[in-house]
Amino acid sequence: GAGVSQSPRYKVAKRGQDVALRCDPISGHVSLFWYQQALGQGPEFLTYFQNEAQLDKSGLPSDRFFAERPEGSVSTLKIQRTQQEDSAVYLCASSFYLGTQYFGPGTRLTVL
Amino acid sequence: KNEVEQSPQNLTAQEGEFITINCSYSVGISALHWLQQHPGGGIVSLFMLSSGKKKHGRLIATINIQEKHSSLHITASHPRDSAVYICAVRSTRNQFYFGTGTSLTVIP
């Protein structure tokens, strides 16, 4: 596709459920980023991959959050035992190395 | 926290006005990004700059590395410019920090 795609676009989970959010970056983009955006706030950095290597995961809020990009293209952000405070829009962006980032539409996660 | 500060938080302008949004940061940076987020969530990257000035249509972005400050200017503003404008920086340690955004409303 022409841009970054994310799925699902919307996810409702019961507290305690595990969720998996998918990001398909632009083909050929080496770098992939995950961000969390709470309502009314700017995005906050979660983690960053260069190819399949997770170079920075300092923004992951807890060990319930896990991201992978096993083949250096598609990435999955997994949240285990979801909590209400995990409710947010999760944004994925990709770039050719550390150039201009192209953002996906986001996945809006609501934890009940 | 608050490595990136933006001002103003909210801005209302009449159509045609010249608009300036400011961004100050406290970390050493490799690059600074200006992003636009329309209601409904989609984020578009407007500029990435590490020095000087860039222009795209009615948008101009400047950065002063010594002062750790950047500005986004919109000339001849239009209602379709109404959006949240976010300043983000990539630090020299390749960590990313975002401002909380400036909500711009341009009234016809």
Interface residues (C-beta under 8 A of the other chain):
Chain A: F33 Y35 Q41 G42 P43 E44 F45 Y48 L55 D56 S58 V89 L91 A93 L98 G99 T100 Q101 Y102 F103 P105 G106 R108
Chain B: S30 A31 H33 L35 G41 G42 I43 V44 S45 M48 I86 A88 R90 N94 Q95 F96 Y97 F98 G99 T100 G101
